Structures are given as structure tokens and as C-alpha cells.
């Protein structure tokens, strides 16, 4: 099946090879998409190599029956406990997070917000005035992350309204947008002069940073490079948060290729996240022990700038850096913390080769 860029695949019946699946598998896939919708832009769908059962784009975007697993949780990082207003979270002292939409260009099958993305609007910000008032009232906040969903699925008018209101707040140093658009819908950026003009205008008032998620070098196409170049010309910085995913980038060679390719096109590696134990996505998890090996070996193949990332676990108490393993111990350090007493705290746990996560597989850090 060949799709034009403007075509979006939303029905499991339209996936290549669907008619060759058993009736039982078809029914299970319908159960998956009823709870966790499918949406794939045609241009991203066309990146799939259907002759390769392990194709990374396919695994990230096409539903599988593994998503029916009941293992895991829907809120693995404690987002509900950090919600101050509908769609507004304040977990870290200096950062406010705004969930502006539940819509994405692609509904990634490993998404850690599977509980809401493309499905529930209960956690979406619906009053910009209240959000801006909250940020204005909290002088300790020096940055805002506008995400969702995918922030660039918003209209240009809404993006501009966010930038206009937030750029007027003196104690904000920068504004971030979370979006996969550079790789999953690059024409949203490079072909939209209005959006680029808006970003350019406000990047001269406040630092504007685009946080994207690229998980495999196959996603970095000619059009993706055009999108990144266009963003950089507006004055925006582009940084990447990858996720370590089983069967997608879980080898040192694949991870190193991703991180080096990112730097070569002007996207700075920021975090590599341990995949969270999200219900319907635990089949993407790599063990902590294997993850450490992958990251350590990948670092040997990177230049200094490509090494500018941290291997991170997003825990309810903060972002915890997965430092290393040695002498039958794991070594961790708080990179960001919800509680002041955790700031910069270094701790260890017994080495468990099968452990994927703190709390679920290892003892939690004692407060």
C-alpha cells in the first residue's frame, strides 16, 4: 500500500497484511485500537520496510496484540499527584508542564501517556488564562514545557497565543514545545511559513526550545532534516529525548548510530529514557542491566557532543540517572527531584539482571 503524505491511516484494516491475519488476531487488534487508537501519517507509514518483521517504524506505530497485556500501570511517574490545575503539572520546582492536547500525529505504541493520548480529554488544559496566571504567580518557575499529546498538532493561532502570553512573564527564561513533528510530520514545520514566522518572532523575546523524540536513525529522513534546518533558522534550539526500546534501538550499534546521526543534523541528544512499565507497553522494556551495557558500549562509538545525554528513569520522586553497575550493585543518582531532600542524592540497589524498574522490581529509595 502506497500512501501520500496527506493520507492518515487510522483503521487497522488498512494496515498492509491485515487480511492475512487470523480472525482471532484481527479481533485482538480491534480490542487494542478501541482502547488505544491508531494514527499514522502516510509519509511516516511509507518509511516501513514490510519485508522486515523487525522494522523499527512499524514496531513504534502499528498496534500489536502485546498491548493487551495487563502488566504495568497507566501513571508510572506520578503525574496525577503533581496536577495543580486540569492539564497543568508542577513536579519540579523550576518547571511547569502544560498538557495542551491529547492528539498526536502518530500514536506511538510505547507512549507513557497511553491512558489519555488520543482517548481521554480529562487531563487536558482548557483554560489558558488560568495556566498563565499559575505560572505568573509562581516566581520559582523559570521554564514551561508545552506538551500533550503533540503540541504542534495545535493551530498556529494557539501556538502563538501560548508564546505571546508566556513570553511576557519576566521570570521565565525559556519555553519548550514537546513534539514528534520533525520526524513524523516534517511538512508541518518546513512547509508552514506562518508557523516558522511565529517561532522566529518569539524566539527573539524568549528562548524557544523544541524537544522532540527520535528513537531510530531510520526516522531521520531528508524531510526531517529540512524541518530541523527550518527550526534552527528561526532561532529555536532542537533537543532530543529518546526512549530505549526493545527490538527498536536496543543494541550499542543502533543506539550509537541514532545519537551520532542526531548530532549530524543539529539535534542535541538530551535524555535516553528507560522505557516505563506502562500498561500495554511493557513489552518494549529492556532490563536495567542490559540497558546499562547498551548505553556504555554505545558511548564508546560517540563523539563528545553525542555523549551529551543522560540515561534516565522518570520516577514518581524525580528523574533518576542510571549511572552504572559494579560489584553486584546498581548505581543511581537523582538528576531532578520532587522532594528537596532527594537533591543530588546518590544511592545503590542490589544488581538484579531481570529488573526493569525501581518499585516494581527493586526496592524503592527510602525517604
MIDRENTOR-648433 format. One line per 4 residues: number of its first residue (from 1); their letters; for each residue z negated, x negated, y negated of N, C-alpha, C, O. Coordinates in steps of 0.02 Angstrom, whole numbers. Each point is the difference from the previous one (the first is absolute). Layout:
NUM> A> Z:X:Y:Z:X:Y:Z:X:Y:Z:X:Y ~ ...
This chain:
1> XXXX> 0:-42:60:0:42:-60:0:-44:-62:-41:-45:-6 ~ 87:58:-39:4:-38:-62:-20:45:-58:27:55:-7 ~ -73:-79:-35:-24:41:-55:13:-34:-66:-7:-61:-6 ~ 25:100:-44:7:-25:-68:-69:-7:-31:-48:29:25
5> XXXX> 45:-66:-79:-65:-13:-31:-36:63:-20:-61:3:6 ~ 97:48:-29:-33:60:-26:-25:46:55:-40:44:-13 ~ 63:-54:74:-22:42:56:-70:-23:21:-13:-60:5 ~ -31:108:8:-67:-15:22:-11:35:67:13:59:7
9> XXXX> -36:-97:42:-11:27:67:-71:26:4:-48:-38:-7 ~ 40:103:19:-65:31:3:-12:37:66:-56:22:13 ~ 108:-15:28:-7:36:63:6:-48:58:45:-41:3 ~ -91:47:44:0:-45:57:64:9:41:22:-46:34
13> XXXX> 8:106:-37:62:12:37:58:-42:-25:48:-12:36 ~ -53:-12:-98:54:-40:-30:-5:-74:15:43:-39:-21 ~ -95:19:56:-8:-70:18:46:-17:58:6:37:49 ~ 28:-93:-56:47:-21:53:-36:-5:68:-54:-29:5
17> XXXX> 85:57:45:-27:-2:68:-47:56:17:-25:4:57 ~ 10:41:-105:-47:54:13:22:43:60:-41:19:41 ~ 106:-5:-37:25:45:53:-5:-32:69:7:35:50 ~ -20:-100:-47:-7:-33:65:-73:-3:23:-14:-23:55
21> XXXX> -31:46:-97:-71:-1:18:-16:60:45:34:50:-1 ~ -86:-58:41:-22:56:42:-28:56:-43:-20:-11:-57 ~ 20:71:83:-26:58:-36:-74:-10:-18:-22:19:-54 ~ -14:-51:100:-71:-14:-13:-9:-47:-59:-42:12:-43
25> XXXX> 82:-65:40:-4:-47:-56:21:33:-65:-32:-11:-52 ~ 84:51:54:22:36:-60:-56:44:-27:-13:2:-60 ~ -21:34:105:-54:44:-21:-57:-40:-30:-30:21:-50 ~ 14:-78:79:-54:-42:-26:18:-27:-69:-43:-4:-44
29> XXXX> 105:-15:34:22:-25:-66:-5:56:-52:-16:-14:-58 ~ 31:75:78:-8:56:-47:-73:10:-18:-16:18:-57 ~ -29:-29:105:-71:5:-15:-20:-53:-51:-39:13:-46 ~ 66:-74:54:-15:-54:-47:23:18:-70:-38:-4:-47
33> XXXX> 101:25:41:28:12:-68:-28:63:-32:4:8:-61 ~ -31:37:101:-32:59:-29:-63:-20:-39:-16:29:-51 ~ -19:-79:77:-62:-24:-33:14:-57:-49:-30:-4:-53 ~ 76:-41:73:16:-58:-43:76:-1:-10:37:-26:41
37> XXXX> -14:55:-97:72:10:-11:40:-65:3:-27:-54:-10 ~ 91:62:24:46:-56:0:46:6:-61:23:55:-17 ~ -11:-111:-16:48:-2:-55:27:-71:-5:-38:-48:-8 ~ 104:41:13:32:-66:-2:63:3:-42:46:37:17
41> XXXX> -43:-73:-73:62:-3:-39:56:-28:43:-11:-45:41 ~ 72:70:-51:56:-22:40:12:-75:-3:17:-30:50 ~ -25:0:-109:12:-72:-6:-50:-40:40:18:-53:27 ~ -79:77:-22:-51:-35:41:13:12:74:-7:-45:41
45> XXXX> 25:107:-24:18:17:69:56:-44:25:1:-20:58 ~ 47:5:-101:58:-40:19:-17:-73:14:42:-37:26 ~ -103:16:-42:-21:-68:17:-18:-7:73:-5:-56:26 ~ -5:112:8:-22:-2:70:56:-25:46:56:23:-4
49> XXXX> -74:-71:46:45:-22:52:-18:39:63:-50:-14:33 ~ 91:64:-16:-16:45:54:9:-32:69:-20:28:51 ~ 49:-87:-50:7:-37:63:-64:-40:16:-6:-29:54 ~ -41:28:-102:-62:-37:9:-58:49:2:-18:30:-50
53> XXXX> -11:-21:109:-55:47:8:-60:-20:-43:-42:42:-16 ~ 38:-105:-2:-58:-24:-39:17:-8:-74:-37:-33:-36 ~ 91:64:14:20:-7:-70:-59:18:-46:-29:53:7 ~ 11:-98:-54:-59:11:-41:5:60:-48:-49:35:-10
57> XXXX> 108:-24:-18:8:58:-46:-7:65:39:-31:47:-25 ~ 58:-45:84:-8:60:42:-73:13:15:-24:56:-7 ~ -12:-108:27:-71:8:17:-41:24:-59:-48:38:8 ~ 66:-61:-68:-39:19:-60:16:70:-25:-40:29:-36
61> XXXX> 99:-2:53:21:62:-32:14:58:47:-4:58:-20 ~ 20:-72:83:16:54:48:-63:18:40:-31:-45:29 ~ 13:108:-26:-61:21:36:3:-19:74:54:-4:30 ~ -113:-7:-1:-5:-13:72:-57:42:27:-44:22:-37
65> XXXX> 45:-11:102:-52:41:31:-67:-36:0:-51:32:14 ~ 50:-97:-28:-64:-36:-6:-43:29:-56:-61:-8:0 ~ 92:42:-48:-37:28:-56:-43:60:19:-40:24:-41 ~ 47:1:102:-42:55:24:-68:-24:21:-44:41:15
69> XXXX> 33:-106:-12:-65:-27:21:-55:25:-46:7:3:-61 ~ -64:15:92:-58:24:-38:-46:-57:-19:-51:12:-33 ~ 68:-72:53:-43:-58:-16:4:-15:-74:54:4:-30 ~ -110:-21:0:0:-21:-70:-27:54:-47:-24:52:22
73> XXXX> 28:-66:-86:-25:45:-52:54:8:-53:47:-40:-4 ~ -55:91:-38:48:11:-54:-20:-34:-65:42:-14:-43 ~ -107:0:35:-23:-34:-61:-38:-62:20:-61:0:4 ~ 98:-54:9:-31:-61:28:-32:-44:-53:-38:-45:17
77> XXXX> 53:57:-80:-26:-44:-53:-50:36:-46:-19:-27:-52 ~ -1:87:71:-50:36:-39:26:27:-65:-37:3:-49 ~ 100:17:47:28:24:-64:-35:63:-25:-9:8:-60 ~ -10:36:105:-32:62:-21:-65:-13:-38:-17:36:-47
81> XXXX> -20:-88:67:-64:-15:-32:9:-32:-68:-48:-6:-38 ~ 109:-15:22:13:-33:-65:38:45:-48:19:-22:-55 ~ -8:85:74:37:46:-42:-45:28:-55:-52:30:15 ~ 72:-40:-78:-39:22:-57:26:65:-29:-37:42:-25
85> XXXX> 104:-34:28:35:61:-21:55:10:52:17:-47:36 ~ 11:107:-31:57:8:45:55:-51:-15:28:0:-55 ~ -14:-44:104:52:-50:-9:-21:-62:-37:42:-43:-15 ~ -106:36:-1:-24:-59:-36:-56:-33:41:-51:31:13
89> XXXX> 62:-94:6:-50:-38:37:-24:-59:-41:38:-31:-37 ~ -102:15:45:-29:-57:-36:-48:-35:49:-60:13:1 ~ 88:-57:39:-38:-36:50:-22:-68:-26:-58:-20:9 ~ 103:-15:-42:-15:-66:-27:-12:5:-75:35:36:-35
93> XXXX> -84:-73:12:-24:7:-68:55:-1:-52:0:40:-47 ~ 48:-85:54:50:-10:-53:65:39:11:46:-4:-41 ~ -41:41:96:63:33:18:-8:75:11:-46:21:36 ~ 89:18:-67:5:71:15:66:13:35:52:-25:-22
97> XXXX> -54:63:76:60:16:39:17:73:-11:-43:44:5 ~ 107:-31:-19:23:68:-12:51:19:53:52:-33:7 ~ -66:85:30:48:27:49:42:52:-36:-21:58:-9 ~ 80:-78:-13:41:42:-44:45:48:38:25:48:-29
101> XXXX> -14:-60:94:45:41:39:-15:-9:75:-29:-50:20 ~ 50:99:20:-5:-7:72:70:-9:31:8:5:61 ~ 41:-19:-103:70:-7:22:20:-74:2:-19:-39:-43 ~ 58:21:95:28:-67:6:75:5:13:24:53:21
105> XXXX> 12:-106:-35:71:-3:18:6:-3:76:42:33:30 ~ -84:-74:1:-4:-6:73:-72:14:20:-46:-28:-29 ~ 37:70:80:-67:10:27:-11:-51:55:19:10:58 ~ -50:-66:-77:-11:-54:47:-47:23:56:-50:33:-12
109> XXXX> 68:-50:73:-37:24:57:-69:-33:6:-44:25:35 ~ 35:-83:-69:-64:-35:3:-45:17:-60:-52:-32:-9 ~ 71:80:-32:-34:13:-63:-75:13:9:-20:37:45 ~ -21:-68:-88:-72:9:6:-23:65:-35:-58:19:5
113> XXXX> 105:14:-40:-16:66:-29:38:55:36:23:48:-31 ~ -17:-55:96:35:52:40:-33:68:-8:31:52:11 ~ -95:-53:-30:-37:64:-8:30:43:-55:-9:61:0 ~ 43:-92:-48:22:37:-60:73:-9:-17:31:46:-26
117> XXXX> -2:-104:39:67:-15:-25:51:46:31:7:4:61 ~ 30:31:-104:51:47:21:-28:64:28:37:41:27 ~ -103:-32:-32:-32:55:35:-49:38:-45:12:58:-17 ~ -66:-90:-2:-53:33:-38:2:-20:-73:9:-59:-16
121> XXXX> -19:107:-29:-3:-13:-72:-72:0:-25:-12:-6:-60 ~ -36:12:106:-70:8:-21:-26:-61:-38:-45:7:-42 ~ 71:-66:56:-27:-62:-30:43:-25:-58:-11:-56:-24 ~ 59:95:2:46:-23:-52:-27:16:-69:-27:53:-13
125> XXXX> 36:-101:-31:-20:9:-70:43:55:-31:62:-3:3 ~ -93:52:-34:38:54:-31:-16:11:-73:25:47:-31 ~ -66:-91:2:-16:5:-71:0:-71:-30:-50:-35:4 ~ 106:16:-34:4:-67:-28:-51:-10:-56:-28:-55:-6
129> XXXX> 15:106:-33:-48:-7:-55:-69:-19:26:-33:-43:-29 ~ 12:74:84:-66:-16:28:-1:-72:27:-50:-35:-6 ~ 105:14:35:5:-68:26:-5:-51:-56:-38:-48:5 ~ 76:59:-57:0:-46:-57:-69:-2:-32:-24:-53:-19
133> XXXX> -8:112:13:-68:3:-28:-49:-40:43:-44:-34:-27 ~ 52:38:93:-45:-37:44:8:-75:-10:-50:-36:-6 ~ 111:12:4:13:-71:-10:-25:-22:-68:-31:-53:-7 ~ 44:93:-43:-22:-17:-68:-76:-5:-5:-26:-41:-38
137> XXXX> -8:83:76:-73:1:-4:-33:-56:40:-59:-15:-10 ~ 96:-17:55:-28:-53:41:27:-68:-23:52:-24:22 ~ -89:-5:-68:21:-62:-32:5:-59:49:34:-49:-14 ~ -67:54:71:2:-55:49:68:-2:35:17:-51:30
141> XXXX> 22:104:-33:65:3:33:51:-38:-41:13:17:-58 ~ 17:-69:88:51:-38:-37:70:8:29:48:-29:-25 ~ -42:70:78:67:13:28:1:66:37:-51:24:26 ~ 111:6:-23:10:63:35:58:-9:49:51:-29:-17
145> XXXX> -61:53:78:53:0:50:23:72:11:-38:43:21 ~ 101:-30:-38:30:67:8:40:-1:65:50:-36:6 ~ -72:77:42:31:-3:66:1:70:29:0:49:-37 ~ 2:-44:103:4:66:30:-5:-4:75:-49:-25:27
149> XXXX> 100:51:7:69:9:-18:30:-60:-34:-29:-54:-4 ~ 89:65:-21:38:-52:-34:8:19:-73:30:51:-16 ~ -58:-93:-28:-1:18:-71:69:8:-31:8:37:-48 ~ 42:-71:77:67:5:-29:39:61:23:58:9:-17
153> XXXX> -90:34:58:30:65:13:-13:48:-58:30:54:-4 ~ -75:-73:-42:-11:40:-60:62:-3:-44:41:-45:5 ~ -35:94:-49:54:0:-49:-12:-56:-50:-56:-24:-8 ~ 110:4:-26:-7:-51:-53:-47:24:-55:-37:-39:-28
157> XXXX> 40:104:13:-44:27:-52:-73:-9:19:-41:-17:-43 ~ 24:28:107:-70:-8:21:-20:-73:-1:-56:-16:-20 ~ 100:-28:43:-15:-71:-2:-13:-22:-72:-47:-37:-14 ~ 89:60:-31:-8:-18:-71:-65:28:-28:-33:-32:-40
161> XXXX> 16:93:61:-62:29:-26:-61:-40:22:-47:-11:-39 ~ 47:-10:103:-54:-44:23:-3:-63:-43:-54:-19:-24 ~ 111:-13:16:1:-63:-37:-21:10:-73:-36:-41:-27 ~ 59:94:-3:-17:13:-71:-75:9:-8:-31:-31:-44
165> XXXX> 1:73:87:-71:14:-6:-44:-59:18:-49:-15:-35 ~ 67:-20:88:-42:-55:23:8:-63:-43:-48:-37:-9 ~ 108:26:-18:10:-60:-40:-38:3:-66:-9:-52:-33 ~ -13:111:14:-38:7:-62:-75:-15:10:-37:-3:-49
169> XXXX> 16:-7:111:-71:-14:13:-11:-75:-6:26:-39:39 ~ -65:20:-88:-6:-71:-18:-30:-42:55:21:-57:10 ~ -70:83:28:-33:-42:50:40:-7:64:-23:-35:46 ~ 82:65:-41:43:-12:58:41:-63:-11:32:-8:-52
173> XXXX> -32:-36:101:40:-61:-4:69:9:31:49:-30:-23 ~ -45:71:76:65:11:32:1:66:38:-52:29:15 ~ 113:-6:-1:12:63:36:45:-16:59:50:-34:-7 ~ -69:59:66:39:-13:60:30:65:27:-30:54:-6
177> XXXX> 89:-60:34:32:56:36:10:-21:72:29:-52:14 ~ -52:94:33:12:-13:71:62:37:22:3:61:-4 ~ 47:-98:29:63:31:20:37:-43:52:0:-61:-3 ~ 31:96:51:44:-33:48:73:4:-24:45:-23:36
181> XXXX> -33:52:-94:69:10:-24:44:-62:2:58:6:17 ~ -83:-66:-34:45:-58:0:37:-11:65:56:-26:0 ~ -86:46:57:34:-11:63:23:63:35:47:-1:39 ~ -80:58:-52:19:61:36:45:45:-42:36:41:29
185> XXXX> -36:-48:-95:43:39:-44:17:-42:-61:-16:20:-56 ~ 48:-78:66:9:-47:-55:41:27:-59:-10:-21:-57 ~ 56:69:70:39:28:-54:-43:40:-49:20:12:-57 ~ -79:10:80:-47:34:-46:-17:-46:-58:-18:24:-54
189> XXXX> 23:-89:66:-18:-49:-52:62:-29:-33:9:8:-60 ~ 34:-41:98:54:-38:-32:54:44:-30:38:-22:-43 ~ -33:86:65:51:44:-27:-27:49:-51:36:45:-24 ~ -100:-53:6:-31:48:-47:-18:-36:-65:-55:-28:-7
193> XXXX> 102:28:-40:-11:-35:-63:-58:30:-39:-35:-36:-36 ~ 25:101:42:-55:32:-37:-67:-27:24:-43:-17:-40 ~ 34:14:106:-62:-28:27:-10:-72:-22:-55:-18:-21 ~ 107:-21:24:-6:-71:-19:-17:-7:-74:-38:-44:-18
197> XXXX> 65:87:-23:-16:-2:-72:-73:18:-12:-33:-31:-42 ~ 9:80:79:-71:19:-6:-45:-58:19:-47:-17:-36 ~ 61:-14:93:-41:-56:23:2:-58:-50:-51:-32:-13 ~ 110:19:-14:7:-55:-48:-40:14:-63:-34:-44:-27
201> XXXX> 37:106:3:-36:18:-61:-75:-10:8:-32:-29:-44 ~ 5:53:99:-73:-3:7:-25:-66:28:-59:-16:-8 ~ 102:-23:39:-22:-66:22:-10:-47:-59:-30:-53:7 ~ 55:73:-65:-12:-39:-61:-66:20:-33:-23:-33:-46
205> XXXX> -7:88:71:-64:23:-27:-58:-18:47:-54:-20:-23 ~ 65:27:87:-49:-19:52:37:-34:56:60:11:11 ~ -95:-53:26:29:-29:60:12:56:51:-47:37:16 ~ 108:-31:8:17:51:51:20:-37:63:44:-43:0
209> XXXX> -77:60:55:10:-35:63:22:50:53:-30:53:8 ~ 83:-70:27:24:42:55:-27:-29:65:15:-57:18 ~ -54:97:18:-26:-19:65:41:35:53:-1:61:6 ~ 38:-100:33:41:30:51:-25:-20:69:-47:-39:7
213> XXXX> 78:68:45:-18:-17:68:64:-14:39:39:45:15 ~ -29:-108:2:55:-22:42:-31:-31:62:-41:-46:-6 ~ 61:69:64:-31:-23:62:45:-41:45:-23:-30:48 ~ 88:28:-65:47:-38:41:57:-22:-44:22:36:-45
217> XXXX> 4:-96:58:54:-28:-41:63:44:4:41:-3:-46 ~ -33:42:99:59:44:5:2:52:-56:53:28:-15 ~ -110:-15:-15:-3:50:-54:27:-28:-66:15:38:-46 ~ -9:-104:41:20:-32:-63:76:-6:0:28:-52:19
221> XXXX> 5:104:-41:73:4:-1:27:-22:-68:-39:-17:-46 ~ 105:16:40:31:-16:-64:-23:48:-55:-13:-21:-56 ~ 9:85:74:-21:50:-49:-74:-8:-18:-20:10:-57 ~ -21:-30:106:-70:-12:-14:-8:-58:-49:-41:2:-46
225> XXXX> 81:-54:55:-1:-56:-46:21:22:-70:-28:-23:-50 ~ 77:68:45:21:27:-64:-57:37:-34:-10:-6:-61 ~ -28:44:101:-57:38:-28:-54:-47:-27:-27:11:-54 ~ 12:-63:92:-51:-48:-21:22:-37:-64:-39:-8:-46
229> XXXX> 102:-13:45:26:-34:-60:-4:46:-61:-18:-22:-54 ~ 35:85:64:-3:48:-55:-71:9:-25:-12:3:-61 ~ -36:1:106:-70:6:-20:-24:-60:-38:-34:6:-51 ~ 53:-65:74:-22:-61:-34:29:-6:-70:-32:-27:-45
233> XXXX> 93:53:36:31:-1:-66:-36:44:-50:5:-10:-61 ~ -42:60:86:-39:43:-45:-65:-33:-21:-35:24:-45 ~ 18:-80:77:-63:-34:-15:-55:16:51:-56:-24:-7 ~ 72:65:57:-49:17:51:-6:-55:52:50:-31:19
237> XXXX> -111:19:3:-12:-44:58:6:42:63:-19:58:0 ~ 44:-87:54:6:35:64:-41:-38:52:12:-59:12 ~ -59:94:20:-42:-31:51:1:42:64:14:60:-3 ~ -28:-92:59:7:34:64:-65:3:39:-38:-48:4
241> XXXX> 26:107:26:-54:9:48:32:19:66:22:57:10 ~ -20:-104:37:27:13:66:-56:24:46:-59:-8:-14 ~ 80:37:70:-47:20:52:21:-35:65:58:1:18 ~ -106:-32:15:14:-31:65:7:56:52:-47:37:13
245> XXXX> 107:-31:16:16:56:43:26:-23:68:47:-40:3 ~ -77:66:50:21:-18:67:73:21:12:20:57:-15 ~ 19:-103:41:70:15:16:46:-3:-60:60:12:8 ~ -86:-29:-67:41:-2:-60:-1:-69:-33:53:-29:-12
249> XXXX> -112:3:-1:-4:-66:-32:-56:-42:32:-28:-44:-33 ~ 12:58:96:-58:-33:33:19:-64:37:-22:-10:57 ~ 61:-32:-90:12:-68:25:-1:-46:-60:18:20:-55 ~ -39:-83:64:-1:-46:-56:68:-9:-32:5:-6:-61
253> XXXX> 48:6:101:68:-10:-26:21:58:-44:27:-9:-54 ~ -40:71:78:20:59:-38:-41:6:-64:27:17:-53 ~ -92:-30:58:-42:4:-60:19:-53:-51:3:14:-59 ~ 10:-75:82:19:-54:-46:67:16:-33:9:-12:-60
257> XXXX> 38:39:99:65:18:-29:-9:53:-54:32:-4:-52 ~ -75:53:65:-13:51:-50:-28:-30:-64:26:13:-54 ~ -78:-53:60:-35:-26:-59:44:-49:-39:0:0:-61 ~ 38:-41:96:46:-46:-35:57:38:-34:20:-17:-55
261> XXXX> 5:69:88:55:39:-29:-24:37:-62:35:5:-50 ~ -96:22:53:-28:33:-58:-1:-46:-61:23:19:-54 ~ -48:-79:63:-3:-47:-56:70:-17:-25:10:-9:-60 ~ 38:4:106:67:-20:-20:34:52:-45:47:-17:-37
265> XXXX> -69:80:41:30:52:-42:-46:20:-58:15:46:-37 ~ -70:-82:29:-43:12:-58:-56:49:10:-28:26:-48 ~ 11:-12:112:-58:43:14:-56:-44:26:8:-35:50 ~ -66:36:-84:-55:-44:18:-44:33:54:-25:55:-10
269> XXXX> 16:-88:67:-45:26:52:-72:5:-28:-24:-46:-32 ~ -8:102:46:-64:17:-32:-53:8:55:-51:-36:0 ~ 62:83:45:-43:10:57:43:7:63:57:23:-3 ~ -86:-43:60:24:23:66:-59:38:29:-52:-29:14
273> XXXX> 60:94:-5:-55:43:23:-3:3:76:51:5:34 ~ -111:-7:-8:-12:20:69:14:75:4:-27:39:-39 ~ 69:-18:87:16:71:7:-64:39:14:-40:-19:43 ~ 31:74:-79:-62:38:6:2:46:62:54:19:23
277> XXXX> -112:-2:3:-3:44:59:8:73:-19:-44:41:9 ~ 103:-26:-36:15:68:-23:24:42:59:40:-22:41 ~ -66:83:-38:20:44:54:76:10:-3:28:19:-52 ~ 5:-31:108:72:5:2:36:-64:-16:62:-2:-2
281> XXXX> -100:-52:-12:32:-64:-17:-33:-60:34:19:-57:-14 ~ -67:69:58:-36:-56:31:45:-42:46:-16:-57:15 ~ 73:85:6:45:-38:43:34:-57:-38:32:-43:30 ~ -39:43:-97:27:-55:-41:-50:-57:-9:17:-51:-28
285> XXXX> -78:60:52:-51:-51:-11:9:-62:44:15:5:60 ~ -25:-62:-91:-4:-65:34:-74:-20:0:-34:13:-50 ~ 9:-43:103:-70:-20:0:-14:-51:-55:45:-36:-21 ~ -108:34:-1:-19:-48:-52:12:-72:23:23:-41:-39
289> XXXX> -39:27:101:9:-68:26:74:-20:-1:17:-54:-22 ~ 27:99:46:71:-15:-1:26:-3:-71:42:-42:-16 ~ -68:86:-27:22:0:-70:-15:-67:-34:41:-26:-37 ~ -100:-1:50:-19:-65:-29:48:-54:24:22:-42:-39
293> XXXX> -6:44:104:48:-50:27:68:7:-33:31:-51:-18 ~ -7:112:9:65:12:-31:1:-26:-71:47:-35:-20 ~ -98:53:-18:-2:-21:-71:-7:-75:-6:34:-31:-41 ~ -77:1:81:-9:-73:-3:64:-38:17:17:-49:-33
297> XXXX> 18:72:85:62:-33:18:55:13:-51:40:-45:-15 ~ -38:105:-13:50:15:-51:-10:-43:-62:49:-22:-30 ~ -111:9:12:-15:-41:-60:31:-70:6:18:-30:-51 ~ -12:5:112:29:-67:9:74:-2:-19:28:-53:-12
301> XXXX> 3:112:9:72:4:-14:13:22:-72:58:13:-18 ~ -110:-8:-23:6:25:-68:-6:-55:-52:-31:-52:12 ~ 62:64:-70:-12:-45:-56:-62:23:-38:-30:51:17 ~ 10:-90:-66:-62:14:-35:-4:69:-30:-51:34:4
305> XXXX> 106:-11:-35:0:66:-32:0:56:52:-31:52:-10 ~ 67:-62:65:1:51:52:-69:9:33:-14:52:30 ~ -28:-103:-37:-68:4:28:-48:36:-46:-59:6:15 ~ 83:19:-71:-45:30:-50:-21:71:18:6:45:-43
309> XXXX> -29:-33:103:-22:66:22:-65:-7:38:-19:-56:20 ~ -15:111:-8:-59:1:41:10:49:58:32:52:-8 ~ -58:-69:65:0:43:59:-62:44:-6:-56:-26:2 ~ 65:91:-9:-52:45:-25:-11:60:46:47:25:31
313> XXXX> -109:-4:-27:-18:63:31:-29:45:-54:-48:-19:-34 ~ 76:79:27:-24:46:-52:-54:45:31:14:51:31 ~ -76:-72:-42:-59:30:32:-33:48:-50:8:-8:-60 ~ -47:58:84:-34:44:-47:-43:-36:-52:-11:26:-55
317> XXXX> -14:-86:72:-42:-36:-48:39:-49:-43:-28:-31:-45 ~ 92:23:59:40:-44:-43:59:-30:37:11:14:59 ~ 26:-56:-94:53:-39:31:-32:-63:28:-28:-41:-37 ~ 34:33:102:-32:-56:34:53:-48:24:44:19:39
321> XXXX> -47:-80:-62:48:-51:22:-17:-22:71:-57:-17:15 ~ 108:17:28:-7:-24:68:16:-75:-3:59:-19:-2 ~ -110:-22:2:8:-70:-16:25:-41:59:50:-35:-6 ~ -84:40:64:20:-41:57:-44:18:60:-41:46:-4
325> XXXX> 49:-84:58:-43:6:58:-13:-71:26:44:-43:-2 ~ -105:31:25:-17:-66:26:-67:5:36:-44:38:-19 ~ 38:-77:74:-63:-4:38:-26:70:18:-59:15:-9 ~ 105:27:35:-18:67:24:-25:46:-55:-38:46:13
329> XXXX> 59:-59:-75:-19:43:-56:61:18:-43:46:-40:-7 ~ -47:100:-21:46:18:-54:-34:-18:-66:-61:3:-5 ~ 101:-21:-46:-26:-15:-66:33:46:-51:62:5:-4 ~ -103:29:-35:23:48:-50:-32:-15:-68:-53:-31:-4
333> XXXX> 86:54:-49:-28:-5:-67:22:59:-42:58:20:3 ~ -105:9:-41:18:54:-45:45:-25:-56:-20:-45:-38 ~ 79:73:33:46:-16:-54:-11:47:-59:1:-22:-58 ~ -11:86:73:-21:49:-50:-55:42:32:0:10:60
337> XXXX> -45:15:-101:-58:33:28:-17:64:-38:7:4:-61 ~ -28:46:99:-23:62:-30:-72:-8:-25:-18:26:-53 ~ -23:-61:92:-70:-10:-18:-11:-70:-28:25:-48:29 ~ -62:42:-85:-10:-66:-32:-29:-52:46:17:-59:-5
341> XXXX> -60:80:51:-33:-50:44:49:-31:50:-16:-51:31 ~ 75:82:-23:50:-28:46:46:-52:-33:40:-31:35 ~ -45:23:-100:47:-43:-37:2:-70:30:-52:-34:5 ~ 112:12:15:12:-67:27:-38:-15:64:-5:-58:21
345> XXXX> -22:109:11:-41:-11:60:44:-26:57:53:28:15 ~ -77:-80:18:32:-29:59:-40:21:60:-62:-4:-1 ~ 95:25:55:-36:20:60:42:-13:61:61:-11:-4 ~ -93:12:62:35:-13:63:-15:57:49:-48:38:-9
349> XXXX> 89:-34:60:-10:47:55:20:-36:64:41:-46:-1 ~ -68:66:58:20:-30:63:75:10:12:27:53:-14 ~ 5:-103:41:71:5:14:12:47:59:-27:-9:54 ~ 67:60:-66:20:48:51:76:2:-1:29:23:-49
353> XXXX> 3:-46:102:72:-6:1:35:68:-6:59:2:-19 ~ -93:52:34:31:66:-2:-16:39:-63:26:55:-10 ~ -70:-81:-32:-22:37:-59:56:6:-51:35:-48:-14 ~ -28:108:-15:50:13:-51:-30:13:-69:35:-2:-50
357> XXXX> -101:17:48:-28:25:-62:-76:-7:1:-31:3:52 ~ 2:-14:-111:-72:5:-6:-20:73:10:41:45:-9 ~ -105:-33:27:-28:66:11:24:29:67:-41:17:42 ~ 106:-13:-33:26:30:62:-9:-47:60:-19:22:54
361> XXXX> 33:-86:-64:-1:-48:55:-54:-54:-8:-23:-28:50 ~ 2:14:-111:-51:-50:-13:-57:33:-38:8:55:-27 ~ -65:-88:24:-56:27:-38:17:0:-74:30:-48:-25 ~ -49:100:-11:11:0:-73:-44:-52:-33:-50:-23:28
365> XXX> 68:4:-88:-40:-47:-39:-64:36:-20:2:57:-23 ~ -59:-88:33:-63:32:-18:-13:-7:-75:4:-55:-28 ~ -20:111:-3:-17:-1:-72:-72:-23:-9:-23:-5:-57
